[in-house]
Amino acid sequence: MRSPLRRLGPAAALGLALALSGPAPGAGAAEPAPAELTFATDTATTTPGGTVQLSMTLTNNRTYDIWFVHQTIDPTWLTTQRPDLKYGFTGCTLATAAGSTPCSGTGPANLGANYGTTVPPGQSRTVTLTLQVAPDSGCNGNIGFYSYYYAEFSDSANASGGPVHTPETRVLCA
C-alpha cells in the first residue's frame, strides 16, 4: 500500500510536518501575563517570636488600568501539617510615592483592596504583610503560602492567575 504522503509531493509533506510540529522557535513568543503577582521576603529564616516582612507586588502589564483586584493567601499544605508552627499576619502597609500607608484585609480574605487605587499600565503596587511567629511556636519547620488573584481592567477585560507561591521562611531554634 502506498503512503498518502507520496501523492501529496515533497512540498506538501514538508508543510504537513511543519504544521504538526508547531511554530518555529520565536515565531509565537509568549506575551507577558496581563497582571503579574510576585512575592519576596526580607529574610529566609526567623526564630520563634520573630517577624518576617512578606512583600506582594502586583504589576499591570496591559495598556489599560487595573480597576479591581481580588486576592487570597493561604498556607501551603506542608505548612498546615506542622500544628506546632504558630504564626499570624499582624500588619499591612502599601508602598506609595508619598511613603507607606496602612492597609487592611490581612489574612485569607480579599487582599486585593490593599493595592489601593487604580494600577496604571506598566506600574506596580507593593503591599507588605508582617508575618509574626509566636514566641511559643515550634521550630525547624517552614512557613509558606500560596495565592490566587483576579484582576479587572478598565477595558472590561479580566485576568486571573495562581497559584503563586511565596518564598518559604524557616523557623529556626534559637
Backbone bond lengths (Angstrom), bond angles and torsions (degrees), N, CA, C in turn:
res aa  C-N    CA-C-N  psi(-1)  N-CA   C-N-CA  omega(-1)  CA-C   N-CA-C  phi
1 M - - - 1.440 - - 1.522 108.87 -
2 R 1.326 115.86 135.28 1.452 121.05 -177.86 1.523 110.52 -83.03
3 S 1.309 115.26 145.04 1.458 121.29 178.08 1.524 109.35 -70.38
4 P 1.334 118.03 137.96 1.457 120.04 178.09 1.532 111.63 -64.41
5 L 1.331 118.03 -24.37 1.458 120.96 179.11 1.528 111.80 -67.54
6 R 1.349 118.76 -27.73 1.455 121.26 179.75 1.515 110.48 -64.91
7 R 1.305 116.11 -34.39 1.460 119.05 -179.70 1.521 111.93 -72.74
8 L 1.322 117.60 -27.31 1.451 120.76 -178.01 1.519 112.99 -74.89
9 G 1.295 117.38 -27.87 1.462 120.94 -177.92 1.512 110.86 94.74
10 P 1.326 117.06 162.40 1.462 121.13 -175.49 1.534 113.03 -62.88
11 A 1.317 119.54 -39.59 1.459 121.27 -177.81 1.526 110.69 -65.43
12 A 1.314 117.98 -42.60 1.457 121.72 179.23 1.526 110.73 -67.23
13 A 1.328 116.42 -38.67 1.459 120.06 178.88 1.532 110.24 -64.42
14 L 1.347 116.81 -41.11 1.459 120.67 178.09 1.532 110.34 -64.70
15 G 1.322 117.56 -43.21 1.462 121.52 178.05 1.513 111.94 -60.96
16 L 1.345 116.50 -42.48 1.455 120.57 178.20 1.525 110.60 -63.68
17 A 1.321 117.73 -42.19 1.462 121.42 179.55 1.526 110.73 -62.79
18 L 1.349 116.87 -42.32 1.464 119.81 178.83 1.520 111.49 -66.45
19 A 1.308 117.04 -39.38 1.460 120.51 179.76 1.527 111.34 -64.18
20 L 1.337 116.61 -38.63 1.452 120.26 -179.74 1.524 112.53 -73.72
21 S 1.330 117.93 -26.89 1.463 120.26 -177.01 1.516 112.64 -88.30
22 G 1.332 119.25 -10.47 1.456 121.70 177.68 1.505 111.65 95.62
23 P 1.323 117.20 178.87 1.455 121.01 -176.99 1.529 111.32 -69.79
24 A 1.300 115.24 157.82 1.458 120.95 177.62 1.520 109.46 -66.25
25 P 1.345 117.81 153.39 1.467 119.25 178.96 1.523 110.68 -55.98
26 G 1.322 115.43 134.65 1.458 120.91 179.29 1.517 113.05 86.90
27 A 1.333 117.89 -15.70 1.456 120.10 -178.12 1.527 111.20 -70.33
28 G 1.318 118.21 -34.45 1.458 121.56 -178.71 1.519 110.17 -120.34
29 A 1.323 117.24 53.33 1.460 120.69 -177.29 1.519 110.47 -54.02
30 A 1.308 115.28 133.08 1.462 120.44 -177.28 1.526 110.81 -69.77
31 E 1.307 115.25 136.70 1.456 121.39 176.15 1.520 108.16 -80.00
32 P 1.324 118.04 152.08 1.467 118.57 176.29 1.522 110.25 -65.78
33 A 1.309 115.56 155.58 1.464 120.07 176.90 1.527 108.52 -60.27
34 P 1.346 118.30 143.62 1.463 120.63 -179.65 1.529 112.64 -57.57
35 A 1.311 116.14 -36.22 1.470 121.43 175.42 1.518 105.92 -136.43
36 E 1.304 115.82 138.96 1.461 120.02 -176.74 1.521 109.12 -126.92
37 L 1.331 116.17 135.34 1.449 122.42 179.22 1.517 108.39 -116.55
38 T 1.330 117.01 126.11 1.460 121.44 177.71 1.529 109.12 -128.42
39 F 1.320 115.46 155.83 1.458 122.49 -179.86 1.513 110.75 -125.55
40 A 1.318 115.57 151.66 1.463 122.54 173.17 1.525 107.71 -150.17
41 T 1.334 116.18 154.36 1.460 121.25 173.91 1.519 108.70 -122.48
42 D 1.332 116.01 155.70 1.459 119.50 179.94 1.523 112.26 -81.85
43 T 1.331 117.28 -11.17 1.454 121.23 178.10 1.524 108.97 -155.09
44 A 1.324 115.69 151.46 1.466 120.02 178.80 1.515 111.89 -92.88
45 T 1.348 116.57 -13.06 1.464 120.35 -179.20 1.525 109.98 -137.91
46 T 1.318 114.69 156.34 1.460 121.94 172.95 1.518 107.57 -152.74
47 T 1.298 116.88 177.55 1.461 122.26 177.72 1.522 108.16 -121.61
48 P 1.332 117.73 164.47 1.466 118.60 174.79 1.530 109.80 -53.84
49 G 1.322 116.19 133.10 1.452 122.22 -175.92 1.521 113.26 92.26
50 G 1.321 118.12 -7.54 1.458 122.06 -177.55 1.517 112.98 -87.51
51 T 1.331 115.43 171.69 1.464 121.46 177.71 1.522 109.75 -125.72
52 V 1.319 114.55 154.73 1.463 122.74 176.98 1.522 107.01 -133.61
53 Q 1.315 116.86 134.76 1.463 121.41 176.07 1.536 107.77 -93.12
54 L 1.329 116.40 116.19 1.457 123.44 179.98 1.522 108.14 -104.20
55 S 1.327 117.14 109.81 1.467 122.05 -177.96 1.515 110.76 -97.59
56 M 1.330 115.42 134.11 1.467 123.09 177.58 1.523 106.66 -117.40
57 T 1.319 117.26 124.27 1.461 120.76 179.74 1.519 109.33 -117.06
58 L 1.327 116.00 122.55 1.459 122.75 176.60 1.523 107.68 -104.45
59 T 1.341 116.47 122.30 1.463 122.25 -178.45 1.519 109.25 -113.84
60 N 1.340 116.19 132.83 1.457 122.82 178.02 1.529 108.21 -94.70
61 N 1.329 117.28 107.10 1.461 122.51 -179.43 1.527 113.11 -94.41
62 R 1.320 117.84 5.63 1.471 121.91 -179.28 1.517 111.07 -96.12
63 T 1.317 115.36 177.07 1.463 121.04 178.23 1.531 111.41 -97.42
64 Y 1.327 117.38 9.25 1.459 122.90 177.62 1.523 109.45 -123.41
65 D 1.325 116.38 154.61 1.462 121.67 179.17 1.530 111.18 -65.72
66 I 1.341 116.03 146.96 1.469 120.83 166.17 1.526 105.79 -86.13
67 W 1.330 115.61 123.31 1.457 120.76 -179.48 1.517 112.84 -98.72
68 F 1.319 116.98 -28.17 1.460 120.45 -172.07 1.516 108.97 -147.69
69 V 1.332 116.06 138.91 1.471 121.32 175.60 1.523 108.33 -135.67
70 H 1.312 116.19 134.14 1.463 122.22 169.47 1.520 105.84 -118.12
71 Q 1.325 116.92 129.78 1.458 120.79 -177.91 1.510 109.65 -141.09
72 T 1.329 116.49 140.73 1.459 122.42 174.93 1.522 108.68 -115.20
73 I 1.310 116.37 157.86 1.465 121.54 172.90 1.520 107.34 -142.40
74 D 1.328 115.88 128.27 1.457 122.13 -176.69 1.525 109.60 -138.24
75 P 1.348 117.21 151.99 1.463 119.24 176.92 1.528 110.94 -68.22
76 T 1.334 115.75 147.86 1.460 120.16 176.56 1.527 109.34 -68.08
77 W 1.313 115.52 163.76 1.454 120.77 -179.61 1.525 110.81 -59.15
78 L 1.337 117.69 -43.77 1.466 120.11 -179.96 1.530 111.44 -62.53
79 T 1.320 117.45 -36.12 1.468 120.33 177.75 1.524 110.14 -64.10
80 T 1.323 117.39 -39.67 1.471 120.32 -178.89 1.524 111.94 -70.77
81 Q 1.310 118.13 -16.37 1.463 121.22 -179.01 1.527 112.64 -82.86
82 R 1.332 116.52 -3.67 1.470 121.92 178.65 1.527 109.07 -113.05
83 P 1.348 118.35 82.36 1.468 119.92 -178.36 1.529 113.10 -64.40
84 D 1.334 118.10 -14.23 1.467 119.92 178.77 1.529 112.08 -78.95
85 L 1.339 118.15 -14.98 1.462 120.71 176.49 1.522 108.17 -79.60
86 K 1.317 116.40 120.94 1.466 121.39 -178.56 1.524 107.74 -119.53
87 Y 1.329 115.60 128.09 1.465 120.56 -175.58 1.519 108.83 -160.44
88 G 1.305 115.79 168.32 1.459 121.31 175.91 1.517 109.65 -167.28
89 F 1.322 116.28 160.67 1.464 121.27 174.86 1.528 107.77 -87.35
90 T 1.330 116.72 125.91 1.463 120.06 -175.14 1.518 113.45 -116.50
91 G 1.314 117.96 -7.43 1.454 119.36 -178.94 1.509 110.99 -158.78
92 C 1.337 114.57 162.33 1.452 120.71 -178.54 1.520 108.55 -153.47
93 T 1.341 117.27 132.29 1.464 121.23 175.78 1.524 109.38 -135.67
94 L 1.329 114.61 147.77 1.459 122.78 175.90 1.518 107.65 -110.12
95 A 1.332 116.81 123.93 1.465 120.85 177.40 1.520 108.86 -79.80
96 T 1.334 115.96 127.74 1.463 121.38 177.39 1.519 108.69 -127.97
97 A 1.320 116.77 171.95 1.459 120.92 178.41 1.523 110.93 -61.84
98 A 1.331 116.97 -27.78 1.462 121.68 -178.52 1.529 112.35 -90.68
99 G 1.311 118.42 1.61 1.463 121.84 -177.38 1.514 110.25 125.21
100 S 1.314 116.40 -157.42 1.462 121.68 -179.86 1.520 110.28 -104.41
101 T 1.317 114.82 143.07 1.459 120.76 175.81 1.521 108.42 -126.81
102 P 1.327 117.89 148.32 1.464 120.07 177.25 1.528 110.55 -66.29
103 C 1.309 115.52 149.92 1.465 120.50 173.83 1.517 107.70 -128.77
104 S 1.320 115.86 178.78 1.455 120.01 -178.21 1.517 109.16 -135.79
105 G 1.319 116.06 176.09 1.460 119.72 177.75 1.512 113.11 89.20
106 T 1.329 118.12 26.33 1.457 119.26 179.78 1.516 109.68 -71.63
107 G 1.285 115.99 139.63 1.457 121.85 -178.68 1.516 109.65 118.60
108 P 1.308 117.45 -168.11 1.464 119.97 -173.79 1.525 114.38 -76.92
109 A 1.325 117.45 1.48 1.463 120.58 178.29 1.525 110.02 -74.00
110 N 1.305 117.72 -162.83 1.455 122.83 -176.93 1.526 111.19 -71.43
111 L 1.325 116.43 97.96 1.460 121.17 177.19 1.515 111.78 -78.98
112 G 1.332 117.53 -15.84 1.456 120.91 -175.94 1.508 113.91 -59.07
113 A 1.321 117.88 -32.72 1.466 120.33 -179.95 1.525 111.30 -62.54
114 N 1.324 116.82 -22.29 1.456 120.77 -178.33 1.527 112.91 -68.04
115 Y 1.330 118.86 -18.91 1.459 120.47 -178.03 1.524 112.06 -75.23
116 G 1.308 116.36 -1.64 1.458 120.37 173.70 1.510 112.36 78.21
117 T 1.318 114.97 -144.19 1.459 120.99 -175.07 1.523 111.28 -72.40
118 T 1.278 115.33 -171.05 1.460 123.83 -179.71 1.522 111.59 -49.77
119 V 1.339 116.07 141.63 1.468 121.05 174.65 1.525 106.77 -103.83
120 P 1.342 118.16 106.89 1.467 121.26 -177.61 1.526 112.14 -66.57
121 P 1.329 117.13 162.85 1.465 121.30 178.74 1.528 111.66 -55.83
122 G 1.324 115.90 136.17 1.454 121.77 176.95 1.516 114.89 77.33
123 Q 1.325 117.95 -1.46 1.461 119.91 -178.87 1.528 111.42 -105.57
124 S 1.312 114.65 166.78 1.461 122.38 -179.34 1.512 110.02 -128.28
125 R 1.314 115.64 159.49 1.460 123.31 171.05 1.523 106.28 -130.45
126 T 1.323 115.94 136.71 1.464 120.61 179.62 1.521 109.59 -119.32
127 V 1.315 115.20 126.29 1.453 123.50 175.50 1.520 106.80 -112.76
128 T 1.324 116.70 133.97 1.461 121.15 179.12 1.522 109.52 -116.75
129 L 1.326 114.36 121.63 1.463 121.75 176.66 1.525 108.34 -97.59
130 T 1.321 117.20 140.18 1.459 121.52 174.68 1.523 107.88 -94.71
131 L 1.323 115.87 117.65 1.457 122.50 177.64 1.531 106.92 -97.01
132 Q 1.318 116.43 115.23 1.462 122.01 -179.77 1.523 108.66 -101.55
133 V 1.339 116.65 123.52 1.458 121.64 175.21 1.529 106.84 -92.68
134 A 1.318 116.71 129.38 1.465 121.27 -176.60 1.523 110.93 -65.18
135 P 1.341 116.93 146.34 1.470 120.33 178.99 1.531 112.99 -59.91
136 D 1.338 117.45 -28.78 1.465 120.10 -179.97 1.529 112.56 -98.92
137 S 1.330 116.65 19.48 1.465 121.34 179.07 1.526 110.35 -68.72
138 G 1.311 115.09 150.78 1.455 119.92 170.19 1.520 108.95 -66.93
139 C 1.316 116.24 170.66 1.461 118.70 179.63 1.527 109.63 -136.07
140 N 1.330 114.54 179.18 1.460 123.31 -175.15 1.525 111.89 62.83
141 G 1.311 115.87 35.74 1.460 122.18 174.79 1.516 109.60 -134.77
142 N 1.321 116.59 162.48 1.459 122.16 -179.29 1.520 110.70 -105.19
143 I 1.331 115.49 140.43 1.460 121.98 173.96 1.522 106.75 -111.50
144 G 1.319 116.75 124.24 1.458 121.41 178.78 1.515 110.19 -143.73
145 F 1.325 115.51 159.16 1.460 121.47 -177.88 1.523 109.72 -134.79
146 Y 1.329 115.16 163.86 1.462 120.81 171.60 1.526 107.66 -135.01
147 S 1.328 114.60 157.15 1.453 119.46 -174.00 1.519 110.11 -139.41
148 Y 1.326 115.32 145.99 1.459 123.50 168.60 1.520 106.87 -117.41
149 Y 1.326 116.88 148.47 1.460 119.30 177.64 1.522 110.67 -141.81
150 Y 1.321 113.34 158.55 1.460 122.98 178.00 1.519 106.29 -138.72
151 A 1.338 117.21 129.73 1.467 121.21 -179.12 1.526 109.55 -126.44
152 E 1.330 115.97 142.18 1.466 122.13 174.28 1.521 108.49 -115.80
153 F 1.335 114.92 139.72 1.464 122.02 -175.91 1.528 110.43 -108.87
154 S 1.345 116.16 163.72 1.467 120.97 -176.91 1.526 112.96 -68.69
155 D 1.325 119.01 -11.96 1.463 121.10 176.26 1.527 111.48 -94.37
156 S 1.337 117.56 14.13 1.471 125.83 179.63 1.519 113.56 74.30
157 A 1.332 118.30 5.85 1.463 120.69 174.93 1.520 108.30 -81.12
158 N 1.331 115.77 164.34 1.461 119.71 175.66 1.517 109.00 -142.43
159 A 1.311 115.66 163.35 1.459 122.06 178.85 1.515 107.89 -146.55
160 S 1.313 115.89 148.03 1.458 119.55 175.20 1.520 107.98 -134.93
161 G 1.308 115.99 158.48 1.450 120.33 -179.03 1.508 111.27 -157.12
162 G 1.307 113.24 164.72 1.449 120.63 176.73 1.502 110.79 126.77
163 P 1.293 117.31 168.68 1.453 123.06 3.26 1.520 111.55 -75.41
164 V 1.319 115.56 141.75 1.452 123.13 172.31 1.520 105.25 -109.20
165 H 1.333 117.19 123.79 1.462 121.27 -175.44 1.521 111.49 -96.97
166 T 1.329 115.50 142.27 1.459 121.79 175.29 1.527 108.33 -81.36
167 P 1.329 117.37 159.23 1.463 118.06 168.54 1.528 108.25 -63.30
168 E 1.324 117.36 147.07 1.455 119.79 177.76 1.515 110.10 -83.09
169 T 1.314 115.83 146.40 1.460 122.35 176.25 1.523 107.46 -111.04
170 R 1.313 116.32 126.17 1.462 121.68 178.98 1.524 108.97 -89.52
171 V 1.332 116.12 126.81 1.461 120.99 176.98 1.526 106.34 -93.76
172 L 1.338 116.27 110.74 1.458 122.06 -176.26 1.515 111.82 -95.68
173 C 1.333 116.05 151.56 1.461 119.87 172.07 1.511 108.27 -73.95
174 A 1.321 116.60 140.74 1.473 121.12 -178.30 1.520 110.72 -72.07
